[in-house]
Amino acid sequence: MTTMPLPVALPAWQHLQALANEPPVPLRERLAEPERARRLTWSAAGLTLDASRQAIGTEIERALLDLAAQSQIAEQREAMFRGEAINTTEGRPVLHVALRGGEAGGPWGNAIHALVQRELDRVCRFAEELRAGTVRGHAGDAFTDVVNIGIGGSDLGPRMAADALAHLASDAVRVHYVSNPDAWALWSVLRGLDAKRTLFIVSSKTFTTQETLTNAASARHWLADQGVPADAIARHLVAITATPAKSAELGYDPERTFLFWDWVGGRYSLWSALGLPLAIGIGAAAFRELLAGARAMDGHFLHAPLQENLPVRLALHGVWNRNFLRMPTQLIACYASRLVRFVPFVQQMDMESNGKRTHLDGSEATVDTGPIVWGGLGIDGQHAYFQLVHQGRHALPVDFIGVLSEDTPLPLAGAHHAVVNLNLRAQAQAMALGRTLEETEAQLLKDGADAETAHALAPHRQFPGNIPSHLLWLDRLDPGRLGALIALYEHKVFCQAAIWRINAFDQWGVELGKTMAKAMERAGG
Ligand SMILES: O=P(O)(O)OC[C@H]1O[C@H](O)[C@H](O)[C@@H](O)[C@@H]1O
């Protein structure tokens, strides 16, 4: 498949280019089409995607589906699930999909299944023993605090999921996350903790990451400083890594080392042993539900027709917006405050995967690749940067993510939820429809402005509209739906890389800075 033609050479790409050169149909017109919302809404694994506000009509849709077929998305997908070495620059398979639990018999083979199950069982057992207080510190105290030290993929996933599932968090064991090597980041967590009851998890795929090793060394000094005897420090440490030889060299007990493998990318590692801090926080059963939700999305991605395949649709609409409507960013607005870290997580997953300028065949990219992913909590964004979205000069698409059913145990929770979802729907509609100059002037007059004022103010208060968006609804925010949501974005990123003919699974772009930091350190800073 590496000999496949580049995207610009595909007939569907050229067709899409021609369609993009035609005058755009306003979203107002499109939204007036009968049955449009029903036709462009699909559900899977507890998620519903409403794409009716994308700037697409049936011809564009057909051409996008042709592009999916001509790009051999299905064949590339199967190659990934079969464990082919699709990460070509590192000669590795990409098998985070094999980590989602489930029965033997997956396309990656039973040997990998057995490896994964054994480690998953170890992780779950350890998490439960720690929660039950049977794993203890050197002086026989149950652990009350766990500090995960890790950065990038060794931090963002479990941290994001811990926030998203905060309603399941254990009262007995608090889990903290430290990523930044600034001393304050570690200190601000440690200053309230009792060393006898604190366990550090050092999460690092490579166990060479300077920031993580700096924090880990500092944590060990803190333990010693707090009176933990030198020969007992290992009882307060856990390592999670794909390079156990390195962690062993640094004194981490192999019994307390949990493994994943080089065929799991850091930004795709939440499903592996790297999920231990999350499993400690929410319990092993909930962690397994998260995996099951991702597995449900994998099944959908593998088997649903491309036309109603959620990851494929997200990817195709993204390609239309990025490559043909020339929108360089992707805003994600989450309307559930527990999804507060979802955007930073997707930002790494998408930008580190598809922020590439070289095709698989080594030639320079001939098309725009990964967008700039940004955003955060939608409601907060409305009171901050949405001004630019509505009236600024950047054209950009939005993914609105909401939750249909909420059960926070607060007397007025229903009223809160109604406000949140009302705003989500109103924003999507306002961005799509906009408000013309004439409508704005008429509204001002209706509101009592005199003719001169209405005329003067209307240009400032009009909205161009035509901002394309997806509405993505989770039935509820639980481990299963969260797993499905994460897997959906993982597969979207995969499909876009498949279309752009780039390797989503290396990250050479982060190397140069690291190399220079090392060189400067050697040269004395
Ligand atoms: O898990 P580690 O080996 O410590 O790596 C942590 C992170 O650092 C790197 O610089 C990479 O860009 C990330 O992909 C990775 O997740």
The ligand as an SDF file (V2000), in Angstrom:
LIG
                    3D

 16 16  0  0  0  0  0  0  0  0999 V2000
    6.3530    7.9320   28.1040 O   0  0  0  0  0  0  0  0  0  0  0  0
    7.6160    8.6490   27.7700 P   0  0  0  0  0  0  0  0  0  0  0  0
    8.6110    7.7730   27.0840 O   0  0  0  0  0  0  0  0  0  0  0  0
    8.1990    9.2750   29.0200 O   0  0  0  0  0  0  0  0  0  0  0  0
    7.2740    9.7960   26.7750 O   0  0  0  0  0  0  0  0  0  0  0  0
    6.4210   10.8460   27.1250 C   0  0  0  0  0  0  0  0  0  0  0  0
    6.0770   11.6970   25.9270 C   0  0  0  0  0  0  0  0  0  0  0  0
    7.2290   12.4020   25.5160 O   0  0  0  0  0  0  0  0  0  0  0  0
    7.6090   12.5280   24.2210 C   0  0  0  0  0  0  0  0  0  0  0  0
    8.4070   13.6280   23.9890 O   0  0  0  0  0  0  0  0  0  0  0  0
    6.6580   12.2470   23.1240 C   0  0  0  0  0  0  0  0  0  0  0  0
    6.5040   13.3000   22.2370 O   0  0  0  0  0  0  0  0  0  0  0  0
    5.3060   11.7610   23.5870 C   0  0  0  0  0  0  0  0  0  0  0  0
    4.7140   11.0230   22.5660 O   0  0  0  0  0  0  0  0  0  0  0  0
    5.4140   10.9300   24.8210 C   0  0  0  0  0  0  0  0  0  0  0  0
    4.1390   10.5000   25.1970 O   0  0  0  0  0  0  0  0  0  0  0  0
  1  2  2  0
  2  3  1  0
  2  4  1  0
  2  5  1  0
  5  6  1  0
  6  7  1  0
  7  8  1  0
  7 15  1  0
  8  9  1  0
  9 10  1  0
  9 11  1  0
 11 12  1  0
 11 13  1  0
 13 14  1  0
 13 15  1  0
 15 16  1  0
M  END
$$$$
